[in-house]
Amino acid sequence: MEEECLVQVEENKQVIFRGFIEGTPKETDLQVVVGKKIELKAPPKGSGAFLVKNLYLSCDPYMRGRMRDFHDSYLPPFLPGQAGFGVSKVVDSDNPNFKPGDFISGITGWEEYSLIRTTELSRKIKPNDLPLSYHVGLLGMPGFTAYAGFYEVCSPKKGESVLVSAASGAVGQLVGQLAKLHGCYVVGSCGSSRKVDLLRNKLGFDEAFNYKEEPDLGAALKRYFPQGIDIYFDNVGGDMLDAALVNMKIHGRIAVCGMVSEKNLSDPQGIRNVYNLITKRIRMQGFLQSDYIHLFPRFLEHVISYYEQGKIVYIEDMNEGLESAPSAFVGLFLGENVGKQVIRVAHE
């Protein structure tokens, strides 16, 4: 009788979401633990599952919305222990579409190794010269959100004036660059002088300002847009949305992408200037990138081409190790990240 091959067993470090939270997220809402030991082997034949080693994990504001006991949304709330999106390498597989050694992007756990049983949202990564981590940012959900939101929701025209909030973040930085490539005048709002410098001197925005230094946001927008705003790409909501509504042009468009200013989602704040929607005939539309998933191949083609030609750049805020995940997530709501927040779990 042949001896059975020994199966490698590893400890599986995890970041655990401890339970539904109220108010602003805290580091203690997440806990780093060493989970049960895991065999580095896929389940028996017929399961269709595969085991991956996680390399990069995405850290995004939308995750805050899934950390509350609220079921009337486009995504169900997380269960304790669940997490989000990442880039992984297949270790072992019972699925012919995903072979050992393949790199994939998709839904995974905030852990070192994950067993993937539902494969509909897993996408095999085609090799190219771009960093693998870009598949949770520039070439992933944030990048596609920027692409679909700007072109499909904002309906831009050459020469129009564009405001982008949270402009140095994962989505905003690409929106601004796409707008410049489209021939628009672009102003970015951000939360530090360092980010202002990045927007102006690295990302190519025409102007940028630190909203924390502006006592009157409406006056600030009037200063940068004396003739009014054609397009506002909104990543923050709150006071900035209110100020933009006053400063929009007639027939302006607002793409509502995120509400990162609403740190306490159980007690949301209203906006006051909605009457401008009527008088200025403004179109304000919320959207999800999944609404436009049929455009994803075109998005990849265009954005990879722009990047390879040096027409766009992308800034990452890389955090090393799973232990950094709680502080990285909380930092999103304190404006601490510069660029796309990524957690590197392991080297390629």
Buried (B, 14 or more C-beta within 10 A) or exposed (E): EEEEEEEEEEEBBBBBBEEBBEEEBEEEBBBBEEBEEBBBBBBEEEEBBBBBBBBBBBBBBBBBBBBBEEEEEEEEBBEEBBBBBBBBBBBBBBBEEBEEEBBBBBBBBBBBBBBBEEBEEBBEBEEEEBBBBBBBBBBBBBBBBBBBBBBBBBEBEEEBBBBBBBBBBBBBBBBBBBBBEBEBBBBBBBBBEEBBEBBBEEBBBBBBBBBEEBEEBBEBBBEBBEEBBBBBBBBBBBBBBBBBBBBBBEEBBBBBBBBBBBBBBEEEEEBEBEEBBEEBEBBBEBBBBBBBEEBBEEBBEBBBEBBEEEBBBBBBBBBEEBEBBBEBBBBBBEBBBBBBBBBBBBEE
